[in-house]
Amino acid sequence: IWLLPERPGLVPEYRVYAAKPGSVTRVYGGWPNQDDVLPARTSVDVVRLESGEEYESEGQAQIYVAEGRGRMAAMEVESGDLVLMNNSHCKAHSECTLVVVRFEQAAEWNNKII
């Protein structure tokens, strides 16, 4: 995934993350005082599920099914699907990789800074 820095003037960086099966790996979006990921108000997580595993996320998120198939709410989803959800719940029917983009961190970050 190639993501540009959120703020003009920040230097783009190249980073490699290893998303392990059965895990959630943050690849973008963090507080300014950490160095694990590029600081941003938007967050991007890579979620890798084994068949039968479930993932839940609070708040609004755009979820891209990069690989596999599963069920989100009352919908069957598969590779290539993009879903906008509130309080998402996904159950994998096969090995599944999701890219989860959240924007609500922006309000949380602004509230903490102001």
C-alpha positions, -999 to 999 in steps of 0.1 A, spaced: 0 0 0 14 34 -9 2 63 12 14 99 11 19 119 43 -13 136 54 3 170 59 21 190 31 58 193 37 62 159 54 87 137 37 73 104 23 89 73 38 91 37 27 83 12 54 77 -25 54 52 -42 78 47 -79 83 10 -86 88 8 -120 105 -23 -143 103 -48 -137 131 -35 -101 137 -43 -65 132 -13 -44 119 -14 -6 120 4 6 88 -6 43 88 -19 68 113 -6 75 148 1 102 173 29 127 165 51 116 194 56 80 183 77 64 155 59 31 148 38 45 119 36 78 101 16 103 121 -18 110 107 -54 116 117 -66 88 93 -57 53 103 -51 23 81 -49 -13 95 -42 -45 77 -63 -73 92 -54 -110 85 -80 -136 95 -79 -173 94 -111 -191 82 -137 -188 110 -120 -159 128 -140 -127 135 -130 -90 135 -149 -62 151 -143 -24 148 -162 4 164 -171 36 145 -172 42 108 -147 24 86 -141 17 49 -131 -19 46 -115 -33 14 -114 -71 11 -80 -76 -4 -81 -113 -3 -106 -140 7 -143 -141 14 -165 -136 45 -196 -120 59 -200 -84 70 -233 -76 87 -258 -92 64 -236 -92 33 -214 -118 18 -181 -102 6 -152 -114 -14 -118 -101 -28 -122 -67 -44 -153 -56 -24 -152 -22 -7 -177 -17 21 -185 14 42 -196 2 77 -205 15 111 -195 -7 140 -183 -34 116 -182 -71 123 -166 -96 98 -164 -133 99 -140 -150 75 -151 -179 55 -116 -184 42 -81 -169 48 -90 -132 45 -70 -100 43 -88 -67 50 -76 -31 47 -95 -10 72 -95 28 69 -109 49 97 -114 87 97 -129 92 132 -94 94 147 -93 129 133 -119 142 158 -102 124 186 -68 138 177 -81 173 174 -99 171 207 -66 160 224 -46 188 208 -70 217 213 
